Amino acid sequence: MTSPDLITVDSDILGGTPVFKGTRVPVKTLFDYLERNYSLEEFLECFPSVSRTMACLLLERSEAALLAPA
């Protein structure tokens, strides 16, 4: 799964807020849940349109981007 297959930014979907592709679930919602000490399981239960694979890939790519050498 490549980045364009993972996230959609479209002005017609939630005003251009980045969402998981094929859903109306903002990417930020995953981070909000984790910041509030909810588990990934709880997020996935609340947003069944987001697959485990999509959520894990997003987290892996975020980690890689943050830890990449400048």
C-alpha positions in Angstrom: 0.0 0.0 0.0 1.5 3.3 -1.0 0.8 6.7 0.5 -1.8 7.7 -2.1 -3.5 4.5 -1.3 -3.6 5.3 2.4 -4.7 9.0 2.7 -7.1 11.1 0.7 -7.2 14.9 0.7 -10.2 16.2 -1.2 -12.0 19.5 -0.7 -15.3 17.6 -1.1 -14.6 15.3 1.8 -14.6 17.1 5.2 -13.3 20.3 3.6 -10.0 18.8 2.6 -9.1 17.3 5.9 -6.7 14.3 5.4 -8.8 11.1 5.8 -8.1 7.4 5.5 -8.7 6.6 1.9 -12.2 5.2 1.2 -13.5 6.6 4.5 -14.6 9.9 6.1 -12.3 9.2 9.1 -9.8 11.9 9.6 -6.2 10.7 10.1 -5.9 13.1 13.1 -8.6 11.0 14.8 -6.2 8.1 15.2 -3.6 10.3 16.8 -6.3 11.9 19.1 -7.4 8.5 20.3 -3.8 7.4 21.0 -3.0 10.6 22.8 -6.0 10.0 25.0 -4.7 6.6 26.0 -7.2 4.6 23.9 -5.8 1.5 22.3 -5.5 0.8 18.6 -8.2 -1.9 19.1 -10.6 0.7 20.6 -10.0 3.0 17.6 -10.6 0.2 15.2 -13.8 -0.8 17.0 -15.1 2.8 16.8 -14.1 3.2 13.1 -14.6 -0.1 11.4 -14.1 1.5 8.0 -10.4 1.8 8.8 -8.5 -1.4 8.5 -5.8 -2.5 10.9 -3.4 -2.5 8.0 -4.2 1.1 7.2 -3.8 2.3 10.8 -0.5 0.4 11.3 0.9 1.6 8.0 0.1 5.2 8.9 1.8 4.8 12.3 4.8 3.2 10.8 5.2 5.9 8.2 4.7 8.6 10.8 7.4 7.1 12.9 9.8 6.8 10.0 9.2 10.4 9.0 9.8 11.6 12.5 13.0 9.6 13.1 14.5 10.1 9.6 17.9 11.9 9.6 17.6 15.5 8.6 
